[in-house]
Amino acid sequence: EQNVYNKAQVLLPPDSFEEGDIVMGNSEDASLAEDLNMLSQLHEPAVVHCLQCRYASDKIYTAAGSILLAVNPFKDCSFFFNDIVMKRYRNNGEIKGDAQLPPH
């Protein structure tokens, strides 16, 4: 498989995998995981890919358990820090009722 990390291509015949085999990748919807601990495969390429996808979606904050990662967007982020958003986090922390607020 060719990827941005090693530029190598490995072709495997379709019959080389059986249902239930382990694959060292995450599902596509894991690309925007708010917490890196939610990735089924937690390794450096998976973490970098998730952070790149979140950055491309203007989600500059990502949790890694109790640690907050922030990627500098090099642009105005006033929409992250308006009075409404700040009040939500000030009053509720990261937990709001049954729903968890995004990392911030």
The 8 nearest C-alpha neighbors of each residue, nearest first, counted from 0:
[[1, 8, 9, 2, 7, 10, 6, 11],
 [2, 0, 8, 7, 6, 3, 9, 5],
 [1, 3, 6, 4, 5, 0, 7, 8],
 [2, 4, 6, 5, 1, 7, 44, 48],
 [5, 3, 2, 6, 44, 1, 7, 48],
 [4, 6, 7, 3, 2, 1, 8, 0],
 [7, 5, 1, 2, 3, 4, 8, 0],
 [8, 6, 1, 5, 0, 9, 2, 4],
 [7, 9, 1, 0, 10, 6, 2, 5],
 [8, 10, 0, 11, 7, 1, 12, 6],
 [9, 11, 8, 0, 12, 13, 1, 7],
 [12, 10, 13, 9, 15, 14, 0, 16],
 [11, 13, 14, 15, 10, 16, 9, 17],
 [14, 12, 15, 11, 16, 17, 10, 18],
 [13, 15, 16, 12, 17, 11, 18, 20],
 [14, 16, 13, 12, 11, 17, 20, 10],
 [17, 15, 14, 20, 13, 18, 12, 19],
 [16, 18, 20, 19, 15, 14, 13, 21],
 [17, 19, 20, 16, 21, 15, 14, 22],
 [18, 20, 17, 21, 16, 22, 15, 23],
 [21, 19, 18, 17, 16, 22, 15, 23],
 [20, 22, 19, 23, 18, 24, 16, 17],
 [21, 23, 24, 20, 25, 40, 19, 16],
 [24, 22, 40, 21, 25, 39, 41, 42],
 [25, 23, 22, 40, 26, 45, 39, 21],
 [24, 26, 40, 39, 29, 27, 38, 23],
 [25, 27, 29, 28, 24, 30, 39, 38],
 [26, 28, 29, 30, 25, 31, 24, 49],
 [27, 29, 30, 26, 31, 32, 25, 49],
 [30, 28, 32, 27, 26, 31, 25, 38],
 [31, 29, 49, 28, 27, 32, 52, 48],
 [32, 30, 29, 53, 49, 52, 33, 28],
 [33, 31, 29, 34, 30, 35, 37, 49],
 [32, 34, 61, 62, 31, 35, 101, 102],
 [35, 33, 62, 63, 36, 32, 37, 61],
 [34, 36, 63, 37, 38, 62, 32, 33],
 [35, 37, 34, 38, 63, 64, 41, 39],
 [36, 38, 35, 34, 39, 32, 29, 33],
 [39, 37, 40, 36, 35, 41, 29, 25],
 [38, 40, 25, 37, 41, 24, 36, 26],
 [41, 39, 38, 25, 24, 23, 42, 45],
 [40, 42, 38, 45, 39, 46, 43, 36],
 [43, 41, 45, 44, 46, 40, 47, 23],
 [42, 44, 46, 45, 47, 41, 48, 40],
 [45, 43, 47, 46, 42, 48, 4, 41],
 [46, 44, 48, 42, 43, 47, 49, 41],
 [45, 47, 43, 49, 48, 44, 50, 42],
 [46, 48, 50, 44, 49, 45, 51, 43],
 [49, 47, 51, 45, 46, 50, 44, 52],
 [48, 50, 30, 52, 46, 51, 47, 31],
 [49, 51, 53, 47, 48, 52, 54, 46],
 [52, 50, 54, 48, 49, 53, 47, 55],
 [53, 51, 55, 49, 54, 50, 30, 48],
 [52, 54, 58, 56, 50, 55, 31, 51],
 [53, 55, 57, 51, 56, 58, 59, 52],
 [56, 54, 52, 53, 57, 51, 58, 50],
 [57, 55, 53, 54, 58, 52, 59, 31],
 [58, 56, 54, 55, 59, 53, 72, 52],
 [59, 57, 53, 54, 56, 60, 55, 61],
 [58, 60, 70, 54, 69, 57, 53, 61],
 [61, 59, 69, 102, 58, 103, 68, 70],
 [62, 60, 68, 33, 102, 67, 34, 69],
 [61, 63, 34, 67, 66, 64, 102, 68],
 [64, 62, 35, 66, 34, 36, 65, 67],
 [63, 65, 66, 62, 36, 34, 35, 67],
 [64, 66, 63, 67, 62, 34, 68, 36],
 [67, 65, 63, 64, 62, 68, 61, 34],
 [68, 66, 62, 61, 63, 69, 65, 60],
 [69, 67, 61, 60, 62, 66, 70, 63],
 [70, 68, 60, 59, 71, 67, 61, 103],
 [69, 71, 59, 72, 60, 68, 54, 50],
 [70, 72, 73, 69, 59, 74, 54, 60],
 [71, 73, 74, 70, 59, 54, 57, 76],
 [74, 72, 71, 75, 76, 70, 59, 54],
 [75, 73, 72, 76, 71, 77, 57, 78],
 [74, 76, 77, 73, 72, 78, 79, 71],
 [77, 75, 78, 79, 74, 80, 72, 73],
 [76, 78, 80, 79, 75, 81, 74, 82],
 [77, 79, 76, 80, 81, 75, 84, 82],
 [80, 78, 77, 76, 81, 84, 85, 103],
 [79, 81, 77, 78, 85, 84, 82, 76],
 [80, 82, 84, 83, 78, 79, 85, 77],
 [81, 83, 85, 84, 86, 80, 87, 79],
 [84, 82, 86, 85, 81, 87, 80, 88],
 [85, 83, 87, 86, 81, 82, 80, 88],
 [84, 86, 82, 88, 87, 83, 89, 80],
 [85, 87, 89, 83, 84, 88, 90, 82],
 [88, 86, 84, 90, 85, 89, 91, 83],
 [87, 89, 92, 91, 85, 90, 86, 93],
 [88, 90, 86, 87, 91, 92, 85, 84],
 [91, 89, 87, 88, 86, 92, 85, 95],
 [92, 90, 88, 95, 94, 89, 87, 93],
 [93, 91, 88, 94, 89, 90, 95, 87],
 [92, 94, 100, 99, 91, 88, 95, 101],
 [93, 95, 99, 92, 91, 100, 96, 98],
 [96, 94, 98, 91, 99, 97, 100, 93],
 [95, 97, 98, 94, 99, 91, 100, 93],
 [96, 98, 95, 99, 94, 100, 93, 91],
 [99, 97, 95, 96, 94, 100, 93, 101],
 [98, 100, 94, 95, 93, 101, 97, 96],
 [99, 101, 93, 94, 95, 98, 102, 88],
 [102, 100, 103, 99, 33, 93, 60, 61],
 [103, 101, 60, 61, 62, 100, 33, 67],
 [102, 60, 101, 67, 61, 93, 88, 100]]
